[in-house]
Amino acid sequence: MSKFLSNRFKNMQPYRPGIQPHDRDYVKLNANETTLSPSPKVRAALTDALVDGLGRYADPYCLDFRRAVAQAMGVATEEVFVGNGSDEVLAIAFHTFFGDEVPVAFPDITYNFYRDWCTTFDVPFCEIPLLEDFSVDVDALAAFDGHVVLVNPNAPTGMVVPREAIERIMAARSDRLVIVDEAYIDYGGESCVPLIGRHRNLIVVQTMSKSRHLAGAHIGFAIAASELIDDMRDVKFSVNPFNVSALTSAIGIAAIEDAEHLEAFVAENAREREELARELCRRGFHVLPSSTNFVLAKIPKGDAAALTGALKEHGVLVRHYDQNRIRDWLRITVGTATENAALLQALDACLAQGACCPPHPAGGDCAET
């Protein structure tokens, strides 16, 4: 830290993304990305006229993009906020609504960025332990005396919380805000967007980085009551009015309007996810039920960090969290059939070499995906 760093950030805990090595070609299954192309309509949207117009600023109100999201989601345009990825949208929401007066609760095993934002923005927080089966403790969140942030389906567990259970959290206290991060909702579960009209204390955040194959474009949006959206827009205009470029907006509109491409990919991901879970179970792993584009799998025995390193030596990247309760688990992105086969081949080689644990038993404990 330099001597000029503001005291506001003295306890800052920067987020640590999954590793992005460039020393060789890897099968990258550590960041919940995809090697598949986005909708063909995305490429078609990048016209010469759009490129020629890059000398002018994009619409800071993102009106066309917001209209497209509103049309796809069945809400009003004034109920939509768009940003440079869901991380920015969430950060603006944290910055807009959370301070040092009211604590924020989220599960103990969840997206690490929530903890980092609270620390960076000096927001008091409480981590509510997941239940023994790794499901979310809805009763504890409903009873919490403060704001609530929940990713659904949860990451990194992949498990989904029923919409009626989340509504119970919102209904328990209308004087606190509930943010539902639906980064993976297209893969399974019911979106809370239809609840916006009934609950003025709800913000739903989604991303196009996952199911729409646009991690490199970084597009996110929030849906909430118009007065909440107005607040977020005012904060955005106080920091960076032009946070969404003309290129990003055009890409986002094209992607969200291609529902057929989304449905086909989600169905293919589900098939690959089920097959991957079965193969991991055959190798002795315990796999949690997943409604996402990844699985969380407990190794049969040994050191998960060592297995992660051994897989990297074989050209395959997976995610390991050095965190209580999931230290023996790996989060593995569901890749293409070819990528998943490469993972399993590398995994067999690591297990046979005893890199982290003995050769796998005849079968493991597997949950339905």
N, C-alpha and C positions, 0 to 999 in steps of 0.2 A: 504494500500500500504506500502511496505517496503521502507526503505531509499535507497535501492539499485536499485529500479525500474528506468529504463532508462527514460530520459526526452522525448524520442520519443513517449512514451506511456502515457504521462501526461493527455491527453484528451481521453484516451481509453474508449470505451463504449462496454463492452462485450455483445455478443448476449445472449438473454434469451430464451432458448427453452421452449416449453410447459411443464407443470408440469408432473413429472413421479413418482407419489406416489406409495408406496409399502405397505400401511397399510391394504389393502384389495384387492379383485378382482374387477376390474373396466371394464366397457365397454368403451374402449379407443377410443374416436372419436375426439381427440384434436391435433393429430400430423400427420394426413394424412398417417398413416401406414395401414397395413392390417394384419388380423389374418390368412389369407389364405396362403397356402404353395406355394413356387416358382415352377418353371418348374421341373418335375421329373428328367430332365437331369442334374439339379444342384446337386441332391443327388448322381446321378450316376458318376458325375465328381470327387467326393471326394474318390478317389481310395486309396488302401493301398500303391501303389507305390508313389503317391503324398505325402502322410503322411510320408512315409519313407525318402523322399527326403527333408524334412524340415530343415535338418541340413545345407543345402546350401542356399545361397542367391538367391532370384528370379532374373529374368532378369530385370535389371534396365531400359532397353529400352521397356519392355512390348511388345515385337514384336508380339508374337502370339495373344495376346489380341487385339492389335491395328489392326492386320490383320483381325480378326473376326469382329471388329467394322467397318472397312473399307468395308468389303464385304457386311455387312448388310446395310450400309448407302450409298453404291455406290460412295465412294470416294477413294482416294489413301491412302495407309498406312502412308505416310509421312504427311498427313493432319490430323492425329489423335493423340491426347494427352489423356492419361488416368491417373486417380488419385484416391485417397482415398475419394471417394464421390464427388459430384458436388460442395460441399462447398469448398473443398480443391482446386479443379480445378479453381473455381471462384476466390478464394483468391490468387492463383498463378497468374492468369491473372491480377488482380488488382495490385499485387506487381510488376509484370513485366512491365506493360504498363502505369500505372497511377502514377503521382507524384504531386508536388505542383505547377506545371506550368500551367496545363490545367484542368479546372473543369470537373466534371462528372455530368450528369443529369439522373434522373430516376423519375418515378411517386411518388407522395406524399403518396399514399396508395399502397404499394408493399412489397416485401420481405425485412424485417427490416435489414437483414445482410448487404445489400448494404450500408446503412447509417453507420453501425457499422464499416465496413471495411474502409470506407473513413475517419471516425474519427480516427481510430486506426493507419492508414497509413498516416495520415495528408494530405489527398487529398481533395481539395475544391469541394463542390458538390452543386447542385441545385435540389430541389424537384419540379417537374412540376405537378400542381394539375390535378387530373382526372377531366373530364367533369362532368356536373351535373348528368348524368346517370351512372357515374362511368366508362365510357369508357376512353381509353387512348387518350390524346391530341396529336395526331400524328403530327399535324402542328407545335405545340410548340417544340416538340422534334426534328423535322426536321430543325427548324430554330435555334436551340440552338448552340452556338459557343463553342463546346467542345465535349467530348466523351459522349456516351449514353449507358445505361444499361437498359434492358427491359426484364422482365419475361413474357413469352407468352405460354399459357394462364396466365393471371395475377393472382398473389396470394397476398392478400386473396380474391379477388373479384370472381375469376373463369372465368372472361370474356376473350374472345379471340380477338386478333388483326389480321386482314387479312394480309396474307403474302405480298401482293402488297403494303400495307400501310407501313409495316416495311422496304420493299425495298426502299420506297420513303425516309425514314430517312437515309439509307445508301448512296443512290445516291445523296442526297442533298449536302454532303460534304465528299469527298473521303479522306480528310486529317485528319479525326477523326475516332476513333474506335467505332464500335457498337457491344456490347455483347448481345446476345439473349439467355436468360436462359430458356430452354425448359424442365423444370422439369416435366411438365404435358402434354407435346405435344401429347403423345400417346392417351390421352383421347379425344382430339378434336383439330381442327385447322390444319394448314399446316406448316410443318417444314420448316425452312429457310436453311436447309442443301443444297438443290439444288442450292442456290444462292452463295455458296462458290466460285465457279469458276468464277463468274462475279464480285464479290466484294471482293477485297483483304483486306478490312477494317472490315470484319465480323468475329466474333467468335461465334459459336453455342455451347452451353453447355447442356448436358443431364445427367440424372441420372437413375440408376437402382433401386433406393429405392422405387419408387412409383408403376409404372405399372408392374414391374417385381418382386415385392414382396421381395426386397433384402435390406430393410432399415438396417437390422442388419449386412449385409456384407459391406455396404457403398462403392459403386462403382459409379464413374462418369467419364465422358469423354468430351473432346472438339473437335470440328472439325473446321478447319480454313485453310487458305493458309499456305503452308509449312514453309514460313519464320516466321510466327507468332508462329507456333508450335515449331520451333527451338528455338525461344526466350524463350518460356515457359519451354522447356526442360532444357535449360541452367540454368535458375533460379532454377528449381527443383533440378538439379545436384549440385547447390551451397548450397542447404539446406538439401535435403533428397533424394538421388538417388533411394533408395529402398522403395518408398512410397506405392507400390502395392505388396502385398505378393503373393506367389505362389498359396495359397488357394484362395485368392480373384480373381486372374487372371483366374483360372480354373472355378470358379463359374460364373464369368462374361462371359466367352466364351460360357459356356453351356447355360446360360440364353438368350444371344443375338441371339443364333442360333435357339431357339425354338419360331419361329414366330407364330405358331398355338396357343400355350399356351397364348401368349400375346394377340392375337386377341380375344380369347374366354373370357379372363378376362375383357378386355376393354368393350366388348359387355355386359357382365353381370353387370359391374359397371354402364354403361349407364342406364340399366333398373332399377337398384336399386336407382340411382340418381333421375330419373324422378319420381319414386314412392315416394321417400322421400320428394322431393320438393312439390308434390301434397298434401301430408299429412301435411306438415308444412303450406302450404297455407290454408288448411282447418281449421287450428288452428289460422288463422289470421296473420301469418307471411308474410312479403314481401321477396321473394327469387329472387336473381339475377340469370340471365341465366348463367349456369356453363358448362364449357368444361373441367372439372377436376374431381378428385376423392373427391371433397368436395363441399359444398354449403355455401354461405354467406347469412344469413337470418336475417332480422330486426325483433325484437320482437314487438308484437302488441302495448304494452304500458308498462311502468315501467322501471326497472333497469336491464340491461343485465348482469352486473356483479353479481347481486343478484341471477339471474336465473342460472348463471353458478355455483355459490356456492350451490344452492338448488339441481341442477342436480347431483353435486358431492356427496351430502348427499344421493342421491338415487343410487349411484354407476355408474354414467355416466359422462364422462369427455368430455367437448367441449372447444373450444378456444374463449376467449374474449380478445379484444384489447382495452386497455384504451387509445384510440387515437381519435383525432378530426375526425369527419365525420362518423366513424364507431363504436362509443362508444355504440350505441344501437343495434349492430349487433353481431351475433355469427357465427363463422366459424365451420362447422360441417362436419367431415369426413364421407363419404359414407361408411358405414360398410356392413356387410352381412345382409341378410333379418332378421335374428335373432337379430343381434345387432341393426339394425334400429328399429325393433319392441320394443326392450328394451328402446331405446331412447324415442320413442313416448309415451310409457307407463309412463316413468318417467316424461316426459314433461307434460302429462295430470295431473299427480298427483301434480306437482309443480303449474300448473296453477289453479287447483281446490283449492289448499291450499292458493292461493293468495300470494305465496312466493315472487313474484316480480311484478305481474300485475294481473288485473282482469281476470275472466274466458274468454276464447277466443270467439270472435264473430263467426258468421255463416260462414264466408269465408274471405280470405285475398287477397291481391294483389300479383299475382304470375306471374313471367315471364317464358316463355318457356325455358326448359333446353335441 
